[in-house]
């Protein structure tokens, strides 16, 4: 009887472990689509004036299909985190960094088909370019997100680089259940930090003098 009880106890533990493994891995399977947004940006001090044409940013990451990993309780990657359907990271960050320029006081216009007419009407001080080097979420007992974008202000005629800076933002939060809202929150916080850092750089005398 004692041996039988031990065997039954072992079976119960094994069953519970199996169920836990299935549950913990199941939530990580597939691709979770998240809304990539930011909080209201901080008020920039000593706002500047000027016109900046913003070219579409380029995604230079090694894997441009996703923006993060999902792992089970053992740290194994079983799924990924992606943008919402129909939304491209490079287009979204182009507009967000244009917002950071506006927050610093500039008139920033994103170069696309809709702004083609405005391009010939406005005298731009510089053209802004951007390369997305990192935009990635990962998790294991916690969730963290890193943003790294190289931005450049180039001469509108010669295309010579007049100013460049790496803009970074990161955030780390406790992971509770691995819900979509947890992913979106840490992305939003890291992105907001990066955009606030960008607005601060754009409002600097160094940047303003370089494009005038």
N, C-alpha and C positions, 0 to 999 in steps of 0.2 A: 504493500500500500504506500509506504513512504516514497519508493521509487516511482510508482505510478503518479503520485502527486507532483513529484519533481518534474516528470515528463510533461504532465499537463501544464504546469507552470511555465515550462520552457516553450511549449506550443503557443501559449497565450502571449508570451513576450515576443515570440517570433512573428505571430500574427499582427500584433500591435506595431512592431517595427516595420513590417511590410506595408501596412496601411499608412503609416506615417511617411514612409518613403514615397508611396504613390501620391499622397496628397501634396507633399512638399515638392515633388518633381512636376506634378501636373500643373501647378500654378505657374511654372517657369517655362512650359512648353509653348512653342509658337512665337509669334511677334505681337507685342503689345504696342498699339499706336497711341502716342501721347500728344497732347497739345503743348507746343513749345511757346511759352509766353514770358513776359517779364513784369515786374512790379513797376509802379510809377517811379520815374528816375528822380534822383536828388536834384535840388535846385542848384544850378551851376553859378558860381560866383564870377564876377568880372566877365560878363558875357561879351563876346566879340561880334563883329559884323563881317559879312562877306558872302560870296556865292560859291558853292562847291557842287560840282557835278559828281555824282556817285555811280561808278560802274558796278555792274553785277559782280558780286564776290565769286571767288573760285574755291571749290571744295578740294583741298589738297590732302585730305585724310586718306589713309591706305584703304580703308573699307568705307565707302560712301553709301552703302546700302542701309546701314543702321546707325543709331546714335547711342547704343548701349547694349550690355549683356544682362541676361537674367540667369541666376544660378539657383540650384537647390540648396538644401541645408548642408550639403557636403562640399559646396564650392564648385560643383560641376556646372559648366555652361550648357543649359538646355533650351535656351530661347534668346530672343533679342528684343530690343526696344527700337521702334521706328517712328518716323514722322507720320502725321495724319495723311491719309490718301490724298494725292494731288498737291501736296505742299512740299517744296524743296527747301532744304536747309539753307542753301546758298542765297536763294531769293529772300527768305525770311530774315536772315542775318543782314543782308544788304539794307533792307528797310529799317531794321532795328538800329543799325549803326548810323543811318541817315537821321533817325530820331535823336540819337546822341549828339550829332552835329547841330541839329535844330535846338536841342537843349542848351548847347553852348552858345547859341545866338545866331548861328549861320542859316542862310537860306540854302537848304540842301535839296537837290532834285535828283531822283534816281533815274538813271538813263535806261529808258525802255521805249517801246513804240509810242506810248502816250505822251512822253516828254520830248519827242523829236522836234516838235515845233518850238517849244520853249528853249531848246538848246541854242537855236539861232538868234533868239530874242534877248537872251541874258548873257552878260559878260561875266564869265566864270573866272574866279581867282585861281582855281586849281581843280584837278580831277582826283577823286578818292578811289583807290583800289584796295581790295582786301583778299587775303588768302586764309581760309579756315584750316588751321593746323591741327586743332583738337576740339572735339565736341562729343564727349563720351561719358556715359554713365556706367558705373559698375557697382556691384554689391556683394557683400558677404558679412552678415551680422550687422552691417551698416550699409548705407547707400551714399555714394559720392558722385559728383559730377565735375568735370573739368572743361573749361572753355579757353581756347588760345587762338587768337586771330592776329595776323600781321596786317596792319593797315599802312597804306602809303599815300602821300599827297604828291602828285606828279604835275609837272608843268603841262598846261593844256596844249601847248604847241610842240615842244621838244620831247615831251614825255619823260624828261629827266626827273629823277626822284628828288623832291625838295624836303621831304620829312617822312620818317617811318618809325613805327613803334609796334612792339608786341603787346597786345592787350589781353590780359588774363583775368579769369575769375573762377573760383572753385568753392564748393560747399560740400559738407558732410553731415548727414543726419542719421539718427538711429533708425534701423529698419524694424518695423513692427510686423506687418503681415505681407509685405510685398505687393501692396495694392497700387493701381495706376496713379492714384492721387499722391502717393509717396514719391514716385518717380517724378511726377510733374512738379512737385514742390521743390525738390532739390535742384532740378534743372532751372526752374524759375529763379531761385535764389542765386545760383551760380551765374546765370546769364545777367541778372540785374547788377551783380557786382561788376561784371565785365563791362557792361554798358555805362555804369557810373564812372568806372575808371577811364573809359573812352571819352566821355563827356568832359571829364576833368582835364584830360590831355588836350582835347580840342579847344578848351577855354584858356589854355596856357598861352603866355606871350610867345613862347618858343614856336608853337604851331602857327599862331597868327602871323608872326613875322616871316615865317618860312614861305607862306603862300602869297604874301603881299609884295 
